Amino acid sequence: MDGVAEKPILEGEVWKFGREGGELEPGVLDGGSLGLEVQVQVRGEWRGIGLLEVQVRGEWRGMGKQAAVGRSWNPNPNPNWAQLQSKLRTCTSCTANDSVLGKRKRKRKDSCSDSDADLPSGLNPLSHDTSLTKVLAIDCEMVGVGFQATKSALARVTLVNSWGNVLYDQYVRPLEHISDYRTRISGIRPNHMIKAKDFWAVQQTVADLIKGHILVGHALHHDLKALLLSHPKSDTRDTSEYEPLRRGSKTRALKDLAAEILRVKIQQKEHCPVEDARAAMYIYNKHKKVWEKSLKDQVRRKNKLKDKKKKKKRLDADLKI
């Protein structure tokens, strides 16, 4: 291991630990002669190591001087191994979804031939502007309360501005005892309730923030019901109710709209209210011009009908006289 200081890992070098499937990232010297810092990924978890040693199943294994001086260490001397490994990686999703004896094949949409398979995941803010904009997007996560967790209660609420920056993100302590955290979907865990705020405090804060603002969301009636709040219909923009985003009489899931319109994947595992609120906001932004124009046209038509009714009432009153 004395070769570590003689030749440090250069930027861009990849260190293989093929036997356990891990991979060492480029290391850097922190100023000391033996201050080499490296990380290794074992079973999806990054672990810091020193002097190019790896801890696997509780046992420390040195990679040897050969690896320490900058040469890749590969326990598989077959020259075709790297080529074979790259081929195996090209269709991991198909391998996972292949049918086995006695099981029905998955639908075609789950295969990597689908266009959604190559979509990036996650959404980022569009700018650094964290101001309180005229349009806000909201998303809430619920937990199960009551007998057999049949009722839903607010456990987290998030508000983002037009640029996707978080204005408010708070865990909420429900009024009733939590029967089911629904972690698989909600992402809520018992430890989140330690610093959670009381429901009434969160409700008041959200009410103050959204007052006088246009509120965007997906299936907004669920979020408002969980908050025990109402919002003027003229100031709500629900991506599940907007006609061009529906499929006939049926509403569409937010993740499907995000994949089609924003070309990103969301809600892959646990739902993130920040990501969902951003998705709703960005979908609204894409349709904002046409959406707002259609709403103005609706208001004009209603006003015309009102005017006609008023004129008719006046004429009827004049005839009676």
C-alpha positions, -999 to +999 in steps of 0.1 A: +000+000+000+030+023+000+023+031-037-006+053-028+014+085-023+036+079-052+009+081-078-025+095-067-057+088-086-061+112-115-093+131-123-115+110-146-100+076-137-124+049-127-114+023-103-131-011-106-139-034-078-156-059-101-159-088-077-185-071-056-200-049-083-187-017-068-170+012-085-144+036-071-148+072-081-117+095-087-099+103-055-083+136-045-054+145-022-064+167+007-029+181+012-013+152+032+011+127+017-012+098+024-045+118+025-061+099-003-099+100-001-119+076-022-155+063-022-168+030-032-204+019-041-214-014-027-250-026-032-261+010-041-246+026-010-216+049-012-190+043+015-159+063+023-127+042+024-090+049+031-059+035+014-079+019-012-095-008+010-131-019+007-154-032+035-176-060+021-198-081+044-180-068+074-145-077+062-118-052+051-101-062+018-072-043+004-071-039-034-033-043-035-004-022-047-013-028-083-046-009-080-030+017-057-006+030-083-033+037-108-039+005-127-074-009-130-080-041-111-103-066-127-108-101-113-121-112-147-091-114-171-113-123-201-108-094-226-144-097-237-158-092-202-162-054-205-180-057-238-203-084-225-210-064-194-220-033-214-244-054-235-260-067-204-266-032-191-283-020-223-316-036-215-319-041-177-355-030-177-364-057-202-345-083-183-364-074-151-397-076-169-391-108-188-418-134-181-409-166-162-426-199-162-462-198-150-464-159-151-481-137-176-460-114-197-461-077-189-478-052-211-457-036-239-457-002-222-434-016-195-407-026-219-377-004-228-390+000-263-416+025-250-406+061-255-410+069-218-381+045-209-355+071-218-371+101-202-351+119-175-364+119-140-370+149-116-378+186-120-357+216-111-366+252-105-365+274-136-348+303-119-334+315-085-365+338-080-381+328-046-406+356-045-443+352-039-457+351-075-493+357-086-496+320-095-488+293-069-489+255-071-498+232-042-495+196-035-503+176-003-494+141+010-519+122+031-518+095+057-545+071+068-564+078+101-593+062+119-604+026+120-585+005+093-570+038+080-600+044+057-599+082+062-572+104+048-555+133+067-530+159+058-494+151+067-474+174+044-481+204+023-459+222-002-463+254-021-441+265-050-440+297-071-442+301-108-405+293-112-408+261-091-390+274-061-404+262-027-421+289-007-436+266+020-429+229+028-442+216+061-450+183+078-483+184+095-495+165+127-530+152+119-559+158+142-565+121+146-542+092+154-523+079+123-533+044+115-513+040+083-484+062+072-488+050+036-450+055+032-448+036-001-468+064-017-467+094+007-431+091+018-442+100+053-425+082+082-430+083+120-398+104+125-413+132+103-440+138+130-414+148+156-409+183+141-444+184+125-465+215+131-501+215+144-528+213+117-544+246+126-511+265+124-503+251+090-538+257+077-537+294+087-503+298+070-514+282+038-547+302+038-527+335+041-503+325+013-529+315-013-554+343-006-557+365-037-535+342-058-542+318-086-538+283-073-525+255-095-526+218-087-537+183-098-570+172-084-571+203-062-603+193-045-584+166-026-557+190-013-582+217-003-604+191+014-574+179+034-566+215+044-603+222+052-600+252+030-619+266+000-606+288-029-625+308-055-632+288-086-621+317-108-587+315-091-582+277-094-563+259-122-567+222-119-546+202-144-569+172-139-600+192-149-587+212-178-604+198-209-575+196-233-555+176-207-584+151-202-590+119-221-626+123-230-646+122-198-617+106-179-590+125-160-553+116-164-526+109-139-501+136-132-472+114-140-487+106-174-491+143-181-456+150-170-442+123-193-462+135-223-459+173-218-427+179-198-409+148-210-398+138-175-406+109-152-421+116-117-436+095-090-413+065-097-414+054-061-425+076-031-443+107-042-426+140-036-450+170-031-423+194-043-419+176-075-456+171-080-463+208-074-436+217-099-450+194-124-485+209-121-470+244-123-449+237-154-478+220-172-500+251-164-472+273-178-471+253-210-509+259-215-512+292-197-519+315-227-546+293-242-560+283-208-564+319-196-579+330-229-605+302-227-614+314-192-618+350-203-640+338-231-662+319-207-666+350-185-676+371-215-702+346-226-717+345-190-718+383-189-735+384-223-762+359-211-767+380-179-771+412-199-797+395-222-817+383-192-816+418-176-828+433-209-856+407-212-867+415-176-869+452-184-889+447-215-914+424-197-917+450-169-923+478-195-950+457-213-968+451-180-969+488-174 
